[in-house]
Amino acid sequence: MLPLTGSIDRPLDPAARAWAGRWVPLAYLGVAVALIPWTLYLAVTLPVHATATHYRLAWVGFDVILIVVLARIGWFAWRRDPRVVLTAAAGATLLAADAWFDVTTAVSAQARTGAIVAAVLLELPGALLCMALARRGLATLMARASASPRP
């Protein structure tokens, strides 16, 4: 297990956050705002139908990444390792993205029905389970940090 050296419910000390100043939050907010017109542009200009040269590679690669992340979640949870929090959050994101793209890229009504069933019965409940695990793990870490003596 990783040692918990300080309270995670307090802001970083001034020396640790000096490198970022105000630019980090502003940069993320700026990029989010800049993506709005880009997304609208894509919504208007992208073709409705497209053929992907590496379609199989994209899906198999995505599923390999998902397998690795889910295995790491299991490993970290079994060991009670605090890294389970971030890994479970990543797993939730990957499962939700998998459901979205399975449904939206289905090529037939039958494939879309199968994708919706898989999303509703497997991927989205799995994402919710990962989110619950991440939340519970974070609450445990915060409780440990609050109970630890403050320097």
Secondary structure as GFF3:
##gff-version 3
##sequence-region A 1 151
A	DSSP	alpha_helix	14	17	.	.	.	ID=ss1
A	DSSP	alpha_helix	23	45	.	.	.	ID=ss2
A	DSSP	alpha_helix	55	79	.	.	.	ID=ss3
A	DSSP	alpha_helix	84	104	.	.	.	ID=ss4
A	DSSP	alpha_helix	109	118	.	.	.	ID=ss5
A	DSSP	pi_helix	119	123	.	.	.	ID=ss6
A	DSSP	alpha_helix	124	147	.	.	.	ID=ss7
###
